[in-house]
Amino acid sequence: MKHIIQKSFLALATVVLGLSVLALRTNAVGGGSATLSLSPASGSYTTGNTISVAIYENSGTDQVNAVQANLTYPASLLSCSDSSVSSSSAFGVSAQSTCGSGSAQIARGTTTAVSGSQLVATVTFTAASAGTATITFAGGSAVLRSSDNGAETLTTNPASYSLSAPAPPPSGGGSSSGGATGGSGTSSGTSGSSGSSTKTTSSSSSSSSGAPAAPTSPTAPAAPTTLTISDISATNVSANSATINWTTSVAATSEVDYGETTRYVATAVSKSLTKNHSVSLTSVKLLPSKTYHYVVKSVDANGQIVTSKDQTFTTIAAAPAAAAKKNGSLLPVVIVIVLALAALGAGFFVKNRRGGGGTGGGGGHSVLADYQPTTTPHTPPANSPSSTTQAAPTVISPNATIHPTNQSMPPKL
């Protein structure tokens, strides 16, 4: 096993040594001969496209193990880079791969000698501009024999390529030559009259001159109109409601987010598509004399979304009747107070009907007329027509129970 490894290493070292002295041995020509050629040798290509050029060596019956291929090309017409150079299975040892600025240097070797026609490497060029590009083998190119690392007598074959710009797209207009060709007949024996008949019975896409009409280009779909919002306003603002209005450039949905701050805790939405939007704020009851923040949003059929900047409105103060209703009516309280005062005053307006004695019989009089702040008995005047002594009037307390005997009923309120 050790012997096999040493033998393989020796073969590889021989190839590397042969590649390193190619430049020194190109003039040491032996009895054999070899050819370096490019494939394809010619062709037509459009600028912007690539051209894969294969490098072949043919040593006939001679065993060879190394190749140096130096190329020159017009840098104004062709371009390449180091990465554009690839190896082959016949020559798997890569010693040099450079390409650019009008020249390429490629050195390949093998640990197993080969003969006959073998692929050395492939270079991929790009057609840069129109013209005729010729690729040739430059000095220093060589093919080495495996027996003594001597250079074979070398013959090289260049390659030439025609490069052209891409054809312009058809203008769509027919030329008058088509009609002339149809009138004079073609080489296949079609007469002028038959050519004219053919044009008459052809499809309606042909023009009267015989040239086909230009194909109709498909119409590109129109870009959707940009969705925008304008004319935002708050109307019908009351103590606890409001209506938000706005306009969009295209039909879209309606949404209002609102709240007492820019957190917008409530939302009112309408999914109908329209340009003129009007949304009543009813999802959360508004409070009187409050400033509310809101934004409006719309989404059109194409999925475009637009949102306005923050807007505000202020609800009006609550009406007095509403305030009274909210705080509770005072009318029952007023009625109770009036009735209490009336009951209290009734005691002072009750008339005391006095009973008469003897033949004189005194008439009744008001209790208030005889009211005195003290309890001293009342003595009638000396010349009083009453023949009997009258009793002192009684002061009636507002809380006293009134008996109907010799008393008048309290006035009705």
Buried (B, 14 or more C-beta within 10 A) or exposed (E): EEEEEEEEEEBEEBBBEBBEBBBEBBEEBBEBBBBBBBEEEEEEBEBEEEBEBBBBBBBEEBBBBBBBBBBBBBBEBBBBEEEBBBBBEBBEBBBBBBBEEBBBBBBBBBBEBBBEEBBBBBBBBBBBBBBEBBBBBBEEBBBBBBEEBBBBEBEBEBBEBEBEEEEEEEEEEBEEEBBEBBBEBEEEEBEBEEBBEEBEEEEEEBBEBBBBEEEEEEEEEEEEEEBEBEEBEBEEBEBBEBBBBBBBBBBBBBBBBBBBEEEBEBBBEBEEBBEEBBBEBEEBEBEBEEEBBBBBBBBBEEEBEBEBEEBEBEBEEBEEEEEEEEEEEEEEEEEEEEEEEEEEEBBEEBBBEBEEBEEEEBEBEEBEEBEEEEEEEEEEEEEEEBEBEBEEBEBBEEEEEBEEEEBBEBEEE
